[in-house]
Amino acid sequence: MPKPIGILFVASEAEPFIKTGSIGDIAGSLPKTLKALGHDIRVMLPGYGSISNRRFQIHNLLRMKDIEVPVASTMELAHVKSSYLCSENHKVLVYFLANDRYFNRDGLYYHPETKKYFNDNDERFIFFCRGILETLKRLHWQPNIIHCNDWQAGLIPAYLKTTYKNDPYYKNIKTVLTVYSLASHGSFPRSSFEKTGLPSNILNGNGKESDRLNFLNIGLTYADIITTFGNKAERGIVKYPHDELEKVLQVRKSAIVSMNPDNGTNQEMLAHKLIDIYRDLVKSNG
């Protein structure tokens, strides 16, 4: 029997905890299917203050507090809480990476009343991406795969291949990046890049230096495999790429795998297709 794969499924939302769109749908359901197929999958979400600790029986992990996460020129402190995604026969462990300054507010990406995006979304998701990697060591759990969902997790592949590349703990971790839409791709001013702690040559793509920090662009450049969920994302990537992303998508064309669940979504078929991708990546380490 094949060895179970260790998968960290990273998303900015997941049903039933909190959801605004298709990321929440997939992140709330697909991990349960992968767990039922025998794999060690865990989910990591931001610890939004609007998620009810009581309703979802979310508990603080005592050994997972005061984790230092470099953001800009300071150290932000993370603490981790946990709960479960439950299905009829299986429970998927869910971690919440919390920091009151970044996540204890109403709204996920923008203020619910003004509808304006939070002006610190760059720092919030720099903290999320880097905090996940800092957290893994404390968990004493090494996944084979980190499955990153959309731009909010887009810096993780770059951190693994640059900042953390010489640390044996992360050496064999492979990344999958799933793109849901090109409409929102986490683009911020160049000054935001300095907050990431990533090497400056990451901005020197396509033969010229970028004047923006683009989370999705960086994720597409550094992820081992890129997948698309849904016809909209597939059409956007293959036929109508955003100008800022077009060149990197052309360069990475061979790494793009279409999942296309819009045509009669079948979670088990989707899960099996992902497992094949995960296994190929794990084998590449051998």
KOLLO-350489 format. One record per residue: x, y, z of N, C-alpha, C, O in turn; residue in one letter; residue number from 0. Coordinates in steps of 0.1 Angstrom, whole numbers, plus 5000, padded with zeros to 4 digits. Layout:
# residues N
   nc1   nc2   nc3  cac1  cac2  cac3   cc1   cc2   cc3   oc1   oc2   oc3  bakol  sefi
     X     Y     Z     X     Y     Z     X     Y     Z     X     Y     Z      A   NUM
...
This chain:
# residues 286
   nc1   nc2   nc3  cac1  cac2  cac3   cc1   cc2   cc3   oc1   oc2   oc3  bakol  sefi
  5009  4988  5000  5000  5000  5000  5009  5012  5000  5018  5013  5008      M     0
  5006  5022  4991  5014  5034  4991  5014  5042  5004  5004  5042  5011      P     1
  5026  5048  5007  5027  5055  5019  5018  5068  5019  5018  5075  5009      K     2
  5011  5071  5030  5003  5083  5031  5012  5096  5028  5023  5096  5032      P     3
  5006  5106  5022  5013  5118  5019  5009  5128  5030  4998  5129  5034      I     4
  5019  5136  5034  5017  5146  5044  5014  5159  5036  5023  5164  5029      G     5
  5003  5165  5038  4999  5177  5030  4994  5188  5040  4985  5186  5048      I     6
  5000  5200  5039  4995  5212  5045  4987  5220  5035  4993  5225  5026      L     7
  4975  5221  5038  4966  5228  5028  4964  5243  5034  4957  5244  5044      F     8
  4969  5252  5027  4970  5266  5032  4960  5275  5024  4960  5275  5012      V     9
  4951  5281  5031  4940  5290  5025  4937  5301  5034  4940  5301  5046      A    10
  4931  5312  5028  4927  5323  5035  4913  5323  5041  4909  5331  5048      S    11
  4906  5312  5037  4893  5310  5042  4889  5295  5040  4894  5289  5032      E    12
  4879  5290  5048  4874  5277  5046  4861  5275  5053  4859  5279  5065      A    13
  4851  5270  5046  4838  5267  5052  4840  5255  5062  4847  5246  5058      E    14
  4833  5255  5073  4823  5264  5078  4828  5275  5087  4820  5284  5092      P    15
  4841  5276  5088  4847  5286  5098  4844  5301  5092  4839  5309  5100      F    16
  4848  5303  5080  4846  5316  5074  4847  5315  5059  4856  5308  5054      I    17
  4839  5322  5051  4839  5320  5037  4834  5332  5029  4824  5338  5034      K    18
  4840  5336  5019  4835  5346  5010  4833  5341  4995  4826  5348  4988      T    19
  4840  5330  4992  4839  5326  4978  4844  5312  4976  4844  5303  4985      G    20
  4849  5309  4964  4852  5295  4960  4864  5289  4968  4865  5277  4970      S    21
  4873  5298  4972  4884  5293  4980  4879  5286  4993  4883  5275  4997      I    22
  4869  5293  4999  4863  5287  5011  4856  5274  5009  4856  5265  5017      G    23
  4849  5273  4997  4842  5261  4994  4852  5249  4993  4850  5239  4999      D    24
  4863  5251  4985  4872  5241  4982  4880  5237  4995  4882  5225  4998      I    25
  4885  5247  5002  4893  5245  5014  4885  5238  5025  4890  5232  5034      A    26
  4872  5240  5025  4863  5234  5035  4859  5220  5032  4854  5213  5041      G    27
  4860  5215  5019  4855  5202  5015  4866  5193  5010  4866  5181  5014      S    28
  4875  5198  5002  4885  5189  4996  4895  5182  5006  4897  5170  5005      L    29
  4899  5189  5017  4908  5182  5026  4901  5170  5033  4907  5160  5036      P    30
  4888  5171  5035  4881  5159  5041  4881  5147  5032  4882  5136  5036      K    31
  4880  5150  5018  4881  5139  5009  4895  5133  5008  4896  5121  5008      T    32
  4905  5141  5009  4919  5137  5009  4922  5129  5022  4929  5119  5021      L    33
  4916  5133  5033  4918  5126  5045  4911  5112  5044  4917  5102  5049      K    34
  4899  5111  5038  4892  5099  5037  4900  5089  5028  4898  5077  5029      A    35
  4908  5094  5020  4916  5085  5011  4929  5081  5017  4938  5075  5011      L    36
  4931  5085  5030  4942  5079  5038  4954  5088  5039  4965  5083  5043      G    37
  4953  5101  5037  4965  5109  5037  4965  5118  5050  4954  5121  5055      H    38
  4976  5122  5054  4978  5131  5066  4977  5145  5061  4987  5152  5059      D    39
  4965  5150  5060  4963  5164  5056  4958  5173  5067  4950  5169  5076      I    40
  4964  5184  5068  4961  5194  5078  4959  5208  5071  4964  5210  5060      R    41
  4950  5216  5077  4947  5229  5071  4952  5240  5079  4952  5239  5091      V    42
  4957  5251  5073  4962  5263  5080  4954  5275  5075  4954  5278  5063      M    43
  4948  5282  5084  4940  5294  5080  4945  5306  5089  4951  5304  5099      L    44
  4942  5318  5085  4945  5330  5094  4935  5329  5106  4924  5324  5104      P    45
  4940  5333  5117  4931  5333  5129  4923  5345  5131  4925  5353  5139      G    46
  4913  5346  5121  4904  5358  5122  4896  5359  5135  4891  5349  5140      Y    47
  4896  5371  5140  4889  5373  5153  4874  5371  5151  4867  5369  5161      G    48
  4868  5372  5139  4854  5370  5137  4850  5356  5136  4838  5353  5136      S    49
  4859  5346  5137  4856  5332  5138  4853  5329  5152  4860  5332  5161      I    50
  4841  5323  5155  4837  5320  5168  4844  5308  5175  4843  5297  5170      S    51
  4852  5311  5185  4859  5300  5192  4849  5290  5198  4852  5278  5198      N    52
  4839  5295  5204  4829  5287  5211  4822  5278  5201  4820  5266  5203      R    53
  4816  5284  5190  4808  5276  5181  4817  5265  5174  4811  5254  5173      R    54
  4829  5268  5171  4837  5258  5164  4847  5250  5173  4856  5243  5169      F    55
  4846  5252  5187  4854  5245  5196  4869  5247  5193  4876  5237  5192      Q    56
  4873  5260  5191  4887  5263  5188  4894  5265  5201  4890  5272  5210      I    57
  4906  5258  5202  4914  5259  5214  4928  5264  5211  4934  5262  5201      H    58
  4933  5272  5221  4947  5276  5220  4956  5264  5222  4954  5256  5231      N    59
  4967  5264  5214  4977  5254  5216  4988  5260  5225  4995  5269  5221      L    60
  4989  5255  5237  4998  5262  5247  5013  5262  5243  5019  5272  5246      L    61
  5017  5252  5236  5031  5252  5231  5034  5260  5219  5045  5261  5214      R    62
  5023  5266  5213  5024  5273  5200  5020  5288  5202  5012  5293  5195      M    63
  5027  5294  5211  5025  5308  5213  5038  5316  5213  5049  5310  5214      K    64
  5037  5329  5211  5049  5338  5210  5059  5333  5200  5071  5332  5202      D    65
  5054  5329  5188  5063  5325  5177  5067  5337  5170  5058  5345  5165      I    66
  5080  5340  5168  5085  5352  5162  5084  5351  5147  5089  5341  5141      E    67
  5078  5361  5141  5077  5361  5126  5082  5374  5121  5077  5385  5124      V    68
  5093  5374  5113  5098  5387  5108  5089  5393  5098  5085  5387  5088      P    69
  5085  5405  5100  5077  5413  5091  5083  5427  5091  5084  5434  5101      V    70
  5087  5432  5079  5094  5445  5078  5106  5445  5087  5114  5435  5086      A    71
  5108  5454  5095  5120  5455  5104  5117  5450  5118  5125  5453  5127      S    72
  5106  5444  5120  5102  5440  5134  5099  5425  5134  5098  5418  5124      T    73
  5097  5420  5146  5092  5407  5149  5078  5407  5154  5075  5413  5164      M    74
  5069  5402  5146  5055  5400  5151  5054  5387  5157  5060  5377  5154      E    75
  5045  5386  5167  5043  5373  5175  5030  5366  5170  5020  5372  5169      L    76
  5032  5354  5167  5020  5345  5163  5017  5336  5174  5026  5331  5182      A    77
  5004  5332  5175  5000  5321  5183  4991  5312  5175  4984  5317  5166      H    78
  4990  5300  5178  4982  5290  5170  4971  5284  5178  4973  5280  5189      V    79
  4960  5284  5172  4948  5277  5177  4944  5265  5168  4949  5264  5157      K    80
  4936  5256  5173  4932  5245  5165  4917  5241  5167  4911  5244  5177      S    81
  4913  5234  5156  4899  5228  5156  4899  5217  5146  4910  5212  5142      S    82
  4888  5213  5141  4887  5202  5132  4876  5205  5121  4866  5212  5124      Y    83
  4879  5201  5109  4869  5199  5098  4864  5185  5100  4871  5176  5099      L    84
  4851  5184  5102  4845  5171  5105  4836  5166  5094  4828  5173  5089      C    85
  4838  5153  5090  4829  5146  5081  4824  5135  5089  4826  5133  5101      S    86
  4816  5126  5082  4810  5115  5089  4819  5106  5096  4817  5102  5107      E    87
  4831  5103  5090  4840  5093  5095  4854  5098  5098  4862  5091  5103      N    88
  4856  5111  5095  4870  5116  5095  4870  5130  5101  4861  5138  5100      H    89
  4882  5134  5107  4884  5147  5112  4897  5152  5107  4907  5145  5108      K    90
  4897  5164  5101  4909  5171  5096  4913  5181  5106  4905  5190  5109      V    91
  4926  5181  5110  4931  5191  5120  4932  5204  5112  4938  5205  5102      L    92
  4927  5215  5119  4928  5228  5113  4936  5237  5123  4933  5237  5135      V    93
  4946  5244  5118  4953  5254  5126  4949  5268  5122  4947  5270  5110      Y    94
  4949  5277  5131  4946  5291  5129  4958  5299  5133  4962  5299  5145      F    95
  4964  5305  5124  4976  5314  5127  4971  5328  5131  4966  5335  5123      L    96
  4972  5331  5144  4966  5343  5149  4976  5354  5153  4987  5351  5157      A    97
  4972  5366  5151  4979  5378  5156  4968  5389  5156  4962  5392  5146      N    98
  4966  5394  5168  4955  5404  5170  4956  5416  5161  4946  5421  5156      D    99
  4968  5421  5159  4969  5433  5151  4965  5431  5136  4959  5440  5130      R   100
  4968  5419  5131  4965  5417  5117  4951  5410  5115  4945  5413  5104      Y   101
  4947  5402  5124  4935  5395  5121  4923  5396  5130  4912  5391  5128      F   102
  4925  5404  5141  4913  5406  5150  4906  5418  5146  4906  5428  5153      N   103
  4898  5417  5135  4890  5428  5130  4879  5422  5122  4879  5410  5118      R   104
  4869  5430  5119  4858  5425  5110  4863  5426  5096  4869  5435  5092      D   105
  4859  5416  5088  4863  5415  5074  4875  5407  5072  4884  5407  5080      G   106
  4876  5400  5060  4888  5392  5057  4898  5401  5050  4910  5401  5053      L   107
  4894  5407  5039  4903  5414  5030  4900  5429  5030  4908  5438  5026      Y   108
  4887  5433  5033  4883  5447  5033  4873  5450  5044  4867  5441  5049      Y   109
  4872  5463  5047  4863  5467  5057  4848  5464  5053  4845  5468  5042      H   110
  4840  5457  5061  4827  5454  5056  4817  5465  5054  4808  5464  5046      P   111
  4820  5477  5059  4811  5489  5057  4816  5497  5045  4809  5501  5037      E   112
  4829  5500  5045  4835  5509  5035  4838  5502  5022  4839  5508  5011      T   113
  4839  5488  5023  4843  5480  5012  4857  5483  5006  4860  5479  4995      K   114
  4865  5490  5014  4878  5493  5010  4888  5483  5015  4887  5479  5027      K   115
  4897  5479  5007  4907  5469  5011  4915  5474  5023  4919  5486  5023      Y   116
  4919  5466  5032  4927  5470  5043  4941  5475  5038  4947  5468  5029      F   117
  4945  5486  5043  4958  5492  5037  4970  5484  5042  4981  5487  5038      N   118
  4968  5474  5051  4980  5466  5055  4978  5452  5051  4984  5443  5057      D   119
  4971  5449  5040  4969  5436  5035  4983  5430  5031  4985  5418  5032      N   120
  4992  5438  5027  5006  5433  5024  5012  5427  5036  5016  5415  5035      D   121
  5012  5434  5047  5018  5429  5059  5010  5417  5065  5016  5407  5070      E   122
  4997  5418  5064  4989  5407  5069  4992  5393  5063  4993  5383  5070      R   123
  4994  5394  5050  4997  5381  5043  5011  5377  5041  5015  5366  5038      F   124
  5020  5387  5043  5034  5384  5045  5036  5377  5058  5042  5366  5059      I   125
  5029  5382  5068  5029  5375  5081  5024  5361  5080  5029  5352  5086      F   126
  5013  5359  5073  5006  5346  5072  5016  5336  5065  5017  5325  5070      F   127
  5021  5340  5054  5030  5331  5046  5043  5327  5054  5046  5316  5055      C   128
  5049  5337  5059  5062  5334  5067  5059  5328  5080  5066  5319  5085      R   129
  5048  5332  5086  5044  5326  5099  5041  5311  5098  5044  5304  5108      G   130
  5036  5307  5087  5033  5293  5085  5046  5285  5086  5046  5274  5092      I   131
  5056  5289  5079  5069  5282  5079  5076  5282  5092  5081  5272  5096      L   132
  5075  5294  5099  5080  5294  5113  5072  5285  5122  5078  5279  5132      E   133
  5060  5283  5120  5051  5275  5128  5054  5260  5127  5053  5253  5136      T   134
  5057  5256  5114  5059  5242  5112  5070  5236  5121  5068  5225  5126      L   135
  5081  5243  5123  5091  5238  5132  5086  5235  5146  5089  5225  5152      K   136
  5077  5244  5151  5072  5242  5164  5062  5230  5165  5061  5224  5175      R   137
  5056  5228  5154  5046  5217  5153  5053  5203  5153  5047  5193  5156      L   138
  5066  5203  5149  5074  5191  5148  5067  5181  5138  5066  5169  5139      H   139
  5062  5187  5127  5055  5180  5116  5061  5185  5103  5060  5197  5100      W   140
  5066  5176  5095  5071  5180  5082  5062  5174  5070  5063  5162  5067      Q   141
  5054  5183  5065  5046  5178  5053  5055  5175  5041  5065  5181  5040      P   142
  5050  5166  5033  5057  5165  5020  5053  5176  5010  5061  5180  5002      N   143
  5041  5181  5011  5035  5191  5002  5029  5202  5010  5022  5200  5020      I   144
  5032  5214  5006  5023  5226  5010  5015  5230  4998  5021  5235  4988      I   145
  5002  5229  4999  4993  5232  4989  4988  5246  4992  4980  5248  5001      H   146
  4992  5256  4984  4989  5270  4986  4978  5274  4977  4977  5271  4965      C   147
  4968  5281  4983  4956  5285  4976  4956  5300  4973  4954  5308  4983      N   148
  4957  5304  4961  4956  5317  4956  4967  5327  4962  4976  5323  4969      D   149
  4965  5340  4959  4976  5349  4961  4980  5350  4976  4991  5353  4979      W   150
  4970  5349  4985  4973  5351  4999  4983  5341  5004  4990  5344  5014      Q   151
  4986  5330  4997  4996  5321  5001  5008  5321  4991  5016  5312  4992      A   152
  5008  5330  4983  5017  5330  4971  5032  5332  4975  5040  5328  4966      G   153
  5035  5337  4986  5049  5339  4989  5056  5326  4995  5068  5326  4995      L   154
  5048  5317  4999  5054  5305  5005  5064  5297  4996  5075  5294  5001      I   155
  5060  5295  4983  5070  5288  4975  5083  5296  4973  5094  5290  4973      P   156
  5082  5309  4973  5095  5317  4972  5103  5316  4985  5115  5315  4984      A   157
  5096  5317  4996  5104  5316  5009  5111  5302  5009  5123  5302  5014      Y   158
  5104  5292  5005  5111  5278  5006  5123  5277  4997  5132  5270  5001      L   159
  5123  5284  4986  5134  5283  4976  5144  5293  4978  5154  5293  4970      K   160
  5142  5302  4987  5152  5313  4989  5156  5314  5004  5166  5308  5008      T   161
  5148  5320  5012  5151  5323  5026  5154  5310  5034  5162  5310  5043      T   162
  5146  5299  5031  5147  5287  5039  5154  5276  5032  5153  5264  5037      Y   163
  5160  5278  5021  5165  5267  5012  5176  5260  5019  5178  5248  5016      K   164
  5184  5266  5028  5195  5259  5034  5192  5253  5047  5201  5247  5054      N   165
  5179  5254  5051  5175  5247  5064  5170  5233  5061  5160  5232  5053      D   166
  5177  5223  5066  5173  5209  5063  5158  5206  5066  5153  5197  5060      P   167
  5152  5213  5075  5139  5210  5079  5129  5212  5068  5119  5205  5067      Y   168
  5132  5221  5059  5123  5224  5048  5128  5219  5034  5121  5220  5024      Y   169
  5139  5211  5034  5146  5208  5022  5137  5200  5012  5137  5203  5000      K   170
  5129  5191  5017  5122  5182  5007  5107  5186  5006  5099  5178  5000      N   171
  5103  5197  5011  5089  5202  5009  5087  5207  4995  5094  5216  4991      I   172
  5077  5202  4988  5073  5207  4975  5060  5215  4976  5052  5214  4986      K   173
  5058  5224  4966  5046  5233  4967  5037  5231  4955  5042  5230  4943      T   174
  5024  5232  4957  5014  5233  4947  5007  5246  4949  5003  5249  4960      V   175
  5005  5254  4939  4998  5267  4940  4985  5266  4931  4986  5263  4919      L   176
  4974  5267  4937  4961  5267  4930  4956  5281  4928  4955  5289  4937      T   177
  4953  5285  4915  4948  5298  4912  4933  5297  4909  4928  5288  4902      V   178
  4925  5306  4915  4911  5306  4913  4906  5317  4904  4896  5316  4897      Y   179
  4914  5328  4904  4910  5339  4895  4922  5348  4893  4931  5349  4902      S   180
  4923  5355  4882  4933  5365  4880  4929  5379  4883  4936  5389  4882      L   181
  4916  5380  4887  4911  5393  4890  4917  5400  4902  4920  5412  4902      A   182
  4921  5392  4912  4928  5397  4924  4940  5389  4926  4940  5377  4927      S   183
  4952  5396  4925  4964  5389  4926  4974  5394  4936  4986  5391  4935      H   184
  4969  5403  4945  4978  5407  4956  4990  5416  4951  5001  5413  4954      G   185
  4986  5427  4945  4997  5436  4940  4998  5448  4949  4988  5455  4952      S   186
  5010  5451  4953  5013  5461  4962  5025  5470  4958  5033  5465  4949      F   187
  5027  5482  4963  5038  5490  4959  5051  5483  4962  5052  5474  4970      P   188
  5062  5488  4955  5075  5482  4957  5080  5483  4971  5086  5474  4976      R   189
  5076  5493  4979  5080  5495  4993  5075  5483  5001  5081  5479  5011      S   190
  5064  5476  4997  5059  5464  5004  5069  5453  5003  5070  5444  5012      S   191
  5076  5452  4992  5086  5441  4990  5096  5440  5001  5100  5430  5005      F   192
  5101  5452  5006  5111  5453  5016  5106  5446  5029  5114  5442  5037      E   193
  5093  5445  5031  5088  5439  5043  5088  5424  5043  5087  5418  5053      K   194
  5090  5418  5031  5090  5403  5030  5102  5396  5035  5102  5385  5040      T   195
  5114  5403  5034  5126  5397  5038  5132  5388  5027  5141  5381  5029      G   196
  5125  5388  5015  5129  5379  5004  5141  5386  4997  5142  5399  4998      L   197
  5150  5379  4991  5161  5385  4983  5156  5394  4972  5146  5391  4965      P   198
  5164  5404  4970  5159  5415  4960  5158  5409  4946  5151  5415  4938      S   199
  5166  5399  4943  5166  5394  4929  5153  5388  4925  5150  5385  4913      N   200
  5144  5385  4934  5130  5380  4931  5123  5390  4923  5114  5386  4915      I   201
  5126  5403  4924  5119  5413  4916  5124  5414  4902  5118  5421  4894      L   202
  5135  5408  4899  5142  5409  4886  5137  5398  4877  5145  5390  4872      N   203
  5124  5398  4874  5118  5388  4865  5117  5393  4851  5116  5405  4849      G   204
  5116  5384  4842  5113  5387  4828  5123  5398  4822  5120  5405  4813      N   205
  5135  5397  4827  5145  5406  4822  5145  5420  4826  5153  5429  4822      G   206
  5135  5424  4835  5135  5437  4840  5130  5437  4855  5124  5427  4860      K   207
  5133  5448  4862  5130  5449  4876  5116  5454  4878  5112  5464  4872      E   208
  5108  5446  4885  5094  5450  4888  5093  5462  4898  5102  5463  4906      S   209
  5083  5470  4896  5081  5481  4906  5070  5478  4916  5065  5486  4923      D   210
  5065  5465  4916  5055  5461  4924  5058  5448  4931  5066  5440  4927      R   211
  5052  5446  4943  5052  5433  4950  5039  5426  4945  5028  5431  4949      L   212
  5040  5415  4938  5028  5408  4933  5029  5394  4939  5036  5385  4934      N   213
  5020  5391  4949  5020  5378  4955  5018  5367  4945  5025  5356  4946      F   214
  5008  5368  4936  5005  5357  4927  5016  5355  4917  5019  5344  4914      L   215
  5022  5366  4912  5033  5365  4903  5045  5357  4909  5050  5348  4903      N   216
  5048  5360  4921  5059  5353  4928  5055  5338  4930  5064  5330  4928      I   217
  5043  5336  4934  5038  5322  4936  5039  5314  4923  5044  5302  4923      G   218
  5035  5320  4912  5035  5313  4899  5049  5310  4895  5052  5300  4888      L   219
  5058  5319  4899  5072  5318  4895  5079  5306  4903  5088  5299  4897      T   220
  5076  5305  4915  5084  5296  4924  5076  5283  4928  5083  5273  4933      Y   221
  5063  5281  4926  5057  5269  4929  5061  5258  4920  5065  5260  4908      A   222
  5062  5246  4926  5066  5234  4918  5055  5230  4907  5059  5227  4896      D   223
  5043  5231  4911  5032  5228  4902  5021  5239  4904  5018  5243  4915      I   224
  5015  5243  4893  5004  5253  4893  4991  5246  4889  4991  5239  4878      I   225
  4980  5247  4896  4968  5241  4892  4957  5252  4891  4958  5263  4898      T   226
  4947  5250  4883  4936  5259  4882  4923  5252  4887  4921  5240  4883      T   227
  4915  5258  4895  4902  5253  4899  4891  5261  4892  4889  5273  4896      F   228
  4884  5256  4882  4873  5263  4876  4876  5268  4863  4887  5272  4859      G   229
  4866  5269  4854  4867  5273  4841  4872  5288  4840  4880  5291  4831      N   230
  4868  5296  4849  4872  5310  4848  4887  5312  4849  4893  5319  4842      K   231
  4892  5305  4859  4907  5306  4862  4914  5300  4850  4924  5305  4846      A   232
  4909  5289  4845  4916  5282  4834  4916  5291  4821  4926  5293  4815      E   233
  4905  5297  4818  4904  5306  4806  4913  5318  4809  4920  5322  4799      R   234
  4913  5323  4821  4921  5335  4824  4936  5332  4822  4943  5341  4818      G   235
  4940  5320  4827  4954  5317  4826  4959  5313  4812  4969  5318  4807      I   236
  4951  5304  4806  4955  5299  4793  4953  5309  4781  4961  5310  4772      V   237
  4941  5316  4782  4938  5324  4770  4939  5339  4772  4943  5346  4763      K   238
  4935  5344  4784  4935  5358  4786  4943  5362  4799  4937  5368  4808      Y   239
  4955  5359  4800  4963  5362  4812  4964  5378  4814  4964  5385  4804      P   240
  4964  5381  4826  4966  5395  4830  4980  5400  4825  4990  5392  4825      H   241
  4981  5412  4820  4994  5417  4814  5006  5414  4823  5017  5410  4819      D   242
  5004  5417  4836  5015  5416  4846  5020  5402  4848  5031  5399  4852      E   243
  5011  5392  4845  5014  5378  4847  5017  5370  4835  5021  5359  4835      L   244
  5014  5376  4823  5015  5369  4811  5028  5362  4808  5029  5350  4805      E   245
  5039  5369  4810  5052  5363  4807  5056  5352  4816  5061  5341  4812      K   246
  5053  5353  4829  5056  5342  4839  5047  5330  4836  5052  5319  4837      V   247
  5035  5332  4832  5026  5321  4828  5031  5314  4816  5030  5301  4815      L   248
  5036  5321  4806  5042  5315  4794  5054  5306  4798  5056  5295  4793      Q   249
  5063  5312  4807  5075  5305  4811  5071  5292  4818  5078  5282  4817      V   250
  5061  5293  4827  5057  5281  4835  5046  5272  4829  5040  5264  4836      R   251
  5044  5274  4816  5032  5267  4810  5033  5251  4813  5022  5245  4815      K   252
  5045  5246  4812  5046  5231  4814  5043  5227  4829  5040  5215  4831      S   253
  5042  5236  4838  5040  5233  4852  5025  5235  4855  5021  5232  4867      A   254
  5017  5239  4846  5003  5242  4849  4994  5230  4846  4995  5224  4835      I   255
  4986  5226  4856  4977  5214  4854  4963  5219  4857  4960  5225  4867      V   256
  4954  5217  4847  4940  5221  4849  4932  5210  4857  4932  5198  4853      S   257
  4926  5215  4867  4917  5206  4875  4903  5206  4870  4896  5196  4870      M   258
  4898  5218  4866  4885  5221  4860  4874  5214  4867  4867  5205  4860      N   259
  4871  5217  4880  4859  5210  4886  4846  5216  4882  4836  5211  4887      P   260
  4846  5226  4874  4833  5232  4871  4824  5223  4862  4812  5224  4863      D   261
  4831  5214  4855  4823  5205  4847  4819  5193  4855  4825  5182  4853      N   262
  4808  5194  4863  4804  5183  4871  4813  5180  4882  4820  5170  4882      G   263
  4814  5189  4892  4823  5187  4903  4822  5174  4910  4811  5170  4914      T   264
  4833  5167  4911  4833  5154  4918  4846  5155  4927  4857  5154  4922      N   265
  4843  5156  4940  4854  5158  4949  4864  5146  4949  4876  5149  4950      Q   266
  4859  5134  4948  4868  5123  4948  4877  5122  4936  4889  5119  4937      E   267
  4871  5125  4924  4880  5126  4912  4890  5137  4913  4902  5135  4910      M   268
  4886  5148  4918  4895  5159  4920  4906  5155  4930  4918  5158  4928      L   269
  4903  5149  4941  4912  5144  4951  4922  5135  4945  4934  5136  4947      A   270
  4917  5125  4937  4926  5115  4931  4936  5122  4921  4948  5118  4921      H   271
  4931  5132  4914  4940  5139  4905  4951  5146  4913  4963  5146  4908      K   272
  4947  5152  4924  4957  5159  4932  4967  5149  4938  4979  5152  4939      L   273
  4962  5138  4942  4971  5128  4948  4982  5124  4938  4994  5122  4942      I   274
  4978  5122  4926  4988  5119  4915  4998  5130  4914  5010  5127  4913      D   275
  4994  5142  4915  5004  5154  4914  5013  5153  4926  5025  5154  4925      I   276
  5007  5151  4938  5015  5151  4950  5025  5139  4950  5037  5141  4953      Y   277
  5021  5128  4945  5030  5116  4945  5042  5119  4935  5053  5115  4938      R   278
  5039  5125  4924  5050  5128  4914  5060  5137  4920  5072  5135  4918      D   279
  5055  5147  4928  5064  5156  4935  5072  5149  4945  5084  5152  4947      L   280
  5066  5141  4953  5073  5133  4964  5084  5124  4957  5095  5123  4962      V   281
  5080  5118  4946  5090  5109  4939  5102  5117  4934  5113  5112  4934      K   282
  5100  5129  4930  5111  5137  4925  5122  5140  4936  5133  5144  4932      S   283
  5118  5138  4948  5128  5140  4959  5136  5127  4961  5147  5127  4966      N   284
  5131  5116  4956  5138  5103  4958  5149  5101  4948  5156  5091  4949      G   285
